[in-house]
Amino acid sequence: MARYIGPKTKIARRYNEPIFGENKFTHKKQYKRVYRGKRFKKNDYISQLFEKQKLKYIYGILERQCRKIFKRASSIKGNTGDIFLQLLERRLDNVIYRLGISTSRSGARQLVCHGHIKVNAHIVNIPSYYLKPGDIIEIAEKSKSHNAIKQALSSIKVPIVSWLSWNKEKMLGTFQHLPNRNNIPENINDQLIVEWYSK
């Protein structure tokens, strides 16, 4: 499946944020972006497009997936923007990243695809699998000694969010409840994305 494999620091500079986590971008002096010799000014169209593209880079999804998730969110009763982000946070690859089992979402996706993760005692190899409240996420027995997993767990830098819990001894996590918009740490203006897809 197609994924972005280009220069990550370039993308981080474009959005003036560490999109893919901490890298050399975060240690360099930031400059305002210049476009064709003039100050780069954003209009409504560009602001909406940039926000949508930023979200896709953060969660590592493609346009077709993003549109499909938005369509599902818009069919559920409630605030479309909040539900849209909620669905993205419920993805298995994102939850693995949030729990600190992997240091990045791309790494989490690889762990899932290679069968290192169990959900409710069954191996799940679909990164886009939606978790429900009460689901138990654990590392497969054969994978508990995996170097990448051990290294990630020993140096957890990503804080575990309020809707997840992690048992260090048993090496398993629990999806406790659906996340609220205020508790999602990503700097995303979901209203601009809703406006983009509502055209």
Disulfide bonds with the S-S distance in Angstrom:
none
